[in-house]
Amino acid sequence: MIDHFMLKVGNVEASLAFYEQALGAIGFSVMARFEARNAFGFGRSADKPDFWIEPGGPLVPTIHLAFSCATRDEVDRFHAAALEAGGTDNGAPGVRPYRAHYYGAFVLDPDGHNIEAVCRTVYP
């Protein structure tokens, strides 16, 4: 299991605004700031941040990062919020052929990273 992930971004203010809105739709919030590096940590629980952004990008090549969701509605909310925050649609919410019950949505963040929200819950 991965403990946390740090993503280097080209414009930390733009990425902060994007991720606050997009990840906020699925229960994440900024939990920490590392002042010396102008880094921001996002998490869902009071335990710790799981996902960090800091200046130093954009990374080339870009990456694909997927966030797990408990429901398909969360995936839909993520996609809508990410587009509203300025993300680019890279795959509308829907069932994917990757595995049984795989429901995902994809957006490109301000640096062009492919950010996904995915739910693997069985639905009738």
PyRosetta script that sets phi, psi and omega in degrees:
from pyrosetta import init, pose_from_sequence

init()
pose = pose_from_sequence("MIDHFMLKVGNVEASLAFYEQALGAIGFSVMARFEARNAFGFGRSADKPDFWIEPGGPLVPTIHLAFSCATRDEVDRFHAAALEAGGTDNGAPGVRPYRAHYYGAFVLDPDGHNIEAVCRTVYP")
pose.set_psi(1, 138.2)
pose.set_omega(1, 178.2)
pose.set_phi(2, -83.0)
pose.set_psi(2, 134.1)
pose.set_omega(2, -179.5)
pose.set_phi(3, -80.4)
pose.set_psi(3, -45.8)
pose.set_omega(3, 177.5)
pose.set_phi(4, -161.1)
pose.set_psi(4, 167.3)
pose.set_omega(4, -176.9)
pose.set_phi(5, -137.7)
pose.set_psi(5, 135.7)
pose.set_omega(5, 178.0)
pose.set_phi(6, -113.1)
pose.set_psi(6, 125.5)
pose.set_omega(6, 179.3)
pose.set_phi(7, -111.2)
pose.set_psi(7, 123.5)
pose.set_omega(7, 174.7)
pose.set_phi(8, -79.1)
pose.set_psi(8, 132.9)
pose.set_omega(8, -177.3)
pose.set_phi(9, -126.4)
pose.set_psi(9, 154.8)
pose.set_omega(9, -178.8)
pose.set_phi(10, -75.1)
pose.set_psi(10, -35.7)
pose.set_omega(10, -178.4)
pose.set_phi(11, -136.5)
pose.set_psi(11, 101.0)
pose.set_omega(11, -173.0)
pose.set_phi(12, -63.8)
pose.set_psi(12, -34.5)
pose.set_omega(12, -180.0)
pose.set_phi(13, -66.5)
pose.set_psi(13, -44.6)
pose.set_omega(13, 178.5)
pose.set_phi(14, -64.7)
pose.set_psi(14, -42.7)
pose.set_omega(14, -179.9)
pose.set_phi(15, -68.7)
pose.set_psi(15, -38.3)
pose.set_omega(15, 177.1)
pose.set_phi(16, -59.1)
pose.set_psi(16, -47.8)
pose.set_omega(16, 179.3)
pose.set_phi(17, -61.6)
pose.set_psi(17, -43.1)
pose.set_omega(17, 179.9)
pose.set_phi(18, -61.9)
pose.set_psi(18, -52.8)
pose.set_omega(18, -175.3)
pose.set_phi(19, -70.1)
pose.set_psi(19, -32.6)
pose.set_omega(19, 175.9)
pose.set_phi(20, -59.2)
pose.set_psi(20, -43.3)
pose.set_omega(20, -178.2)
pose.set_phi(21, -76.9)
pose.set_psi(21, -49.0)
pose.set_omega(21, -176.2)
pose.set_phi(22, -65.4)
pose.set_psi(22, -48.5)
pose.set_omega(22, -178.7)
pose.set_phi(23, -78.1)
pose.set_psi(23, -24.7)
pose.set_omega(23, 175.3)
pose.set_phi(24, -59.4)
pose.set_psi(24, -30.8)
pose.set_omega(24, 179.9)
pose.set_phi(25, -67.4)
pose.set_psi(25, -17.6)
pose.set_omega(25, 179.4)
pose.set_phi(26, -120.0)
pose.set_psi(26, 24.8)
pose.set_omega(26, 169.6)
pose.set_phi(27, 93.4)
pose.set_psi(27, 5.0)
pose.set_omega(27, 177.3)
pose.set_phi(28, -87.8)
pose.set_psi(28, 151.5)
pose.set_omega(28, 171.9)
pose.set_phi(29, -146.4)
pose.set_psi(29, 164.6)
pose.set_omega(29, 175.3)
pose.set_phi(30, -72.2)
pose.set_psi(30, 121.2)
pose.set_omega(30, -177.6)
pose.set_phi(31, -107.2)
pose.set_psi(31, -20.1)
pose.set_omega(31, -175.2)
pose.set_phi(32, -154.3)
pose.set_psi(32, 154.3)
pose.set_omega(32, 172.6)
pose.set_phi(33, -135.2)
pose.set_psi(33, 128.9)
pose.set_omega(33, 176.9)
pose.set_phi(34, -101.0)
pose.set_psi(34, 94.3)
pose.set_omega(34, -171.8)
pose.set_phi(35, -54.2)
pose.set_psi(35, -43.2)
pose.set_omega(35, -174.6)
pose.set_phi(36, -60.4)
pose.set_psi(36, -27.3)
pose.set_omega(36, -178.6)
pose.set_phi(37, -113.5)
pose.set_psi(37, 1.9)
pose.set_omega(37, -175.8)
pose.set_phi(38, 54.0)
pose.set_psi(38, 42.5)
pose.set_omega(38, -177.8)
pose.set_phi(39, -102.9)
pose.set_psi(39, 147.6)
pose.set_omega(39, -179.7)
pose.set_phi(40, -125.4)
pose.set_psi(40, 133.2)
pose.set_omega(40, -179.8)
pose.set_phi(41, -110.1)
pose.set_psi(41, 129.3)
pose.set_omega(41, 179.6)
pose.set_phi(42, -108.1)
pose.set_psi(42, 144.6)
pose.set_omega(42, 176.0)
pose.set_phi(43, -156.7)
pose.set_psi(43, 167.5)
pose.set_omega(43, 179.0)
pose.set_phi(44, -102.1)
pose.set_psi(44, -26.4)
pose.set_omega(44, -175.8)
pose.set_phi(45, -112.6)
pose.set_psi(45, 168.4)
pose.set_omega(45, 178.0)
pose.set_phi(46, -75.9)
pose.set_psi(46, -5.6)
pose.set_omega(46, -175.9)
pose.set_phi(47, -66.1)
pose.set_psi(47, -58.7)
pose.set_omega(47, -175.5)
pose.set_phi(48, -170.4)
pose.set_psi(48, 161.5)
pose.set_omega(48, 172.2)
pose.set_phi(49, -74.7)
pose.set_psi(49, 142.4)
pose.set_omega(49, 179.0)
pose.set_phi(50, -103.8)
pose.set_psi(50, -28.8)
pose.set_omega(50, -171.6)
pose.set_phi(51, -128.2)
pose.set_psi(51, 126.5)
pose.set_omega(51, -177.7)
pose.set_phi(52, -121.1)
pose.set_psi(52, 148.6)
pose.set_omega(52, 168.8)
pose.set_phi(53, -123.9)
pose.set_psi(53, 146.8)
pose.set_omega(53, 175.3)
pose.set_phi(54, -152.1)
pose.set_psi(54, 155.8)
pose.set_omega(54, 178.0)
pose.set_phi(55, -62.8)
pose.set_psi(55, 155.0)
pose.set_omega(55, 176.2)
pose.set_phi(56, 138.8)
pose.set_psi(56, 1.3)
pose.set_omega(56, -177.3)
pose.set_phi(57, -107.9)
pose.set_psi(57, -159.6)
pose.set_omega(57, 3.7)
pose.set_phi(58, -77.4)
pose.set_psi(58, 152.3)
pose.set_omega(58, 177.6)
pose.set_phi(59, -74.2)
pose.set_psi(59, 140.0)
pose.set_omega(59, 175.6)
pose.set_phi(60, -132.6)
pose.set_psi(60, 122.6)
pose.set_omega(60, -0.1)
pose.set_phi(61, -74.5)
pose.set_psi(61, 166.6)
pose.set_omega(61, 178.6)
pose.set_phi(62, -71.7)
pose.set_psi(62, 168.5)
pose.set_omega(62, -178.7)
pose.set_phi(63, -117.5)
pose.set_psi(63, 168.9)
pose.set_omega(63, 172.5)
pose.set_phi(64, -116.2)
pose.set_psi(64, 125.9)
pose.set_omega(64, -178.6)
pose.set_phi(65, -131.3)
pose.set_psi(65, 129.3)
pose.set_omega(65, -178.4)
pose.set_phi(66, -116.1)
pose.set_psi(66, 134.7)
pose.set_omega(66, 176.1)
pose.set_phi(67, -106.1)
pose.set_psi(67, 131.1)
pose.set_omega(67, -179.0)
pose.set_phi(68, -77.6)
pose.set_psi(68, 138.0)
pose.set_omega(68, 178.1)
pose.set_phi(69, -124.0)
pose.set_psi(69, 149.3)
pose.set_omega(69, -178.9)
pose.set_phi(70, -80.4)
pose.set_psi(70, -26.9)
pose.set_omega(70, -176.8)
pose.set_phi(71, -137.2)
pose.set_psi(71, 160.6)
pose.set_omega(71, 175.2)
pose.set_phi(72, -66.1)
pose.set_psi(72, -31.5)
pose.set_omega(72, 177.6)
pose.set_phi(73, -61.4)
pose.set_psi(73, -38.2)
pose.set_omega(73, 176.4)
pose.set_phi(74, -62.0)
pose.set_psi(74, -41.2)
pose.set_omega(74, 177.6)
pose.set_phi(75, -60.2)
pose.set_psi(75, -45.8)
pose.set_omega(75, 179.1)
pose.set_phi(76, -61.3)
pose.set_psi(76, -42.9)
pose.set_omega(76, 179.9)
pose.set_phi(77, -64.8)
pose.set_psi(77, -42.2)
pose.set_omega(77, 176.8)
pose.set_phi(78, -57.3)
pose.set_psi(78, -50.3)
pose.set_omega(78, -176.6)
pose.set_phi(79, -59.9)
pose.set_psi(79, -48.1)
pose.set_omega(79, -179.9)
pose.set_phi(80, -62.1)
pose.set_psi(80, -44.8)
pose.set_omega(80, -178.9)
pose.set_phi(81, -66.5)
pose.set_psi(81, -39.1)
pose.set_omega(81, 179.7)
pose.set_phi(82, -65.5)
pose.set_psi(82, -39.9)
pose.set_omega(82, 177.2)
pose.set_phi(83, -67.0)
pose.set_psi(83, -41.7)
pose.set_omega(83, 178.4)
pose.set_phi(84, -62.8)
pose.set_psi(84, -30.2)
pose.set_omega(84, -179.4)
pose.set_phi(85, -83.0)
pose.set_psi(85, 1.8)
pose.set_omega(85, 177.0)
pose.set_phi(86, 104.2)
pose.set_psi(86, 3.1)
pose.set_omega(86, 176.3)
pose.set_phi(87, -69.0)
pose.set_psi(87, 162.2)
pose.set_omega(87, 178.9)
pose.set_phi(88, -105.7)
pose.set_psi(88, 130.7)
pose.set_omega(88, 178.5)
pose.set_phi(89, -59.5)
pose.set_psi(89, 129.9)
pose.set_omega(89, 176.6)
pose.set_phi(90, -130.8)
pose.set_psi(90, 18.6)
pose.set_omega(90, 178.7)
pose.set_phi(91, 148.5)
pose.set_psi(91, 105.3)
pose.set_omega(91, -178.5)
pose.set_phi(92, -62.2)
pose.set_psi(92, 157.1)
pose.set_omega(92, 179.0)
pose.set_phi(93, -56.8)
pose.set_psi(93, 137.7)
pose.set_omega(93, 177.8)
pose.set_phi(94, 173.3)
pose.set_psi(94, 170.2)
pose.set_omega(94, 177.3)
pose.set_phi(95, -71.3)
pose.set_psi(95, 137.0)
pose.set_omega(95, 180.0)
pose.set_phi(96, -115.5)
pose.set_psi(96, 154.1)
pose.set_omega(96, -177.1)
pose.set_phi(97, -82.7)
pose.set_psi(97, 6.5)
pose.set_omega(97, -174.2)
pose.set_phi(98, -63.5)
pose.set_psi(98, -45.1)
pose.set_omega(98, -179.2)
pose.set_phi(99, -154.4)
pose.set_psi(99, 164.2)
pose.set_omega(99, 177.5)
pose.set_phi(100, -59.7)
pose.set_psi(100, 136.1)
pose.set_omega(100, 175.2)
pose.set_phi(101, 66.3)
pose.set_psi(101, 19.7)
pose.set_omega(101, -179.3)
pose.set_phi(102, -82.3)
pose.set_psi(102, 114.6)
pose.set_omega(102, -179.6)
pose.set_phi(103, -121.6)
pose.set_psi(103, 116.7)
pose.set_omega(103, -175.5)
pose.set_phi(104, -139.6)
pose.set_psi(104, 166.2)
pose.set_omega(104, 175.0)
pose.set_phi(105, -144.5)
pose.set_psi(105, 147.6)
pose.set_omega(105, -174.2)
pose.set_phi(106, -130.2)
pose.set_psi(106, 139.7)
pose.set_omega(106, 173.3)
pose.set_phi(107, -138.8)
pose.set_psi(107, 155.3)
pose.set_omega(107, 172.4)
pose.set_phi(108, -97.8)
pose.set_psi(108, 130.4)
pose.set_omega(108, 179.7)
pose.set_phi(109, -79.5)
pose.set_psi(109, -178.4)
pose.set_omega(109, -177.7)
pose.set_phi(110, -58.3)
pose.set_psi(110, -22.9)
pose.set_omega(110, 178.3)
pose.set_phi(111, -98.1)
pose.set_psi(111, 2.0)
pose.set_omega(111, 179.0)
pose.set_phi(112, 89.5)
pose.set_psi(112, 8.6)
pose.set_omega(112, 176.1)
pose.set_phi(113, -71.1)
pose.set_psi(113, 140.9)
pose.set_omega(113, 179.1)
pose.set_phi(114, -84.8)
pose.set_psi(114, 104.5)
pose.set_omega(114, -177.0)
pose.set_phi(115, -104.7)
pose.set_psi(115, 128.6)
pose.set_omega(115, -174.5)
pose.set_phi(116, -120.2)
pose.set_psi(116, 148.0)
pose.set_omega(116, 165.7)
pose.set_phi(117, -117.2)
pose.set_psi(117, 134.3)
pose.set_omega(117, -175.6)
pose.set_phi(118, -137.4)
pose.set_psi(118, 140.2)
pose.set_omega(118, 174.1)
pose.set_phi(119, -123.3)
pose.set_psi(119, 132.3)
pose.set_omega(119, 179.1)
pose.set_phi(120, -115.0)
pose.set_psi(120, 16.4)
pose.set_omega(120, -179.2)
pose.set_phi(121, -71.6)
pose.set_psi(121, 141.4)
pose.set_omega(121, 177.8)
pose.set_phi(122, -72.6)
pose.set_psi(122, 128.8)
pose.set_omega(122, 176.9)
pose.set_phi(123, -119.1)
pose.set_psi(123, 146.2)
pose.set_omega(123, 179.4)
pose.set_phi(124, -63.7)
pose.dump_pdb("model.pdb")
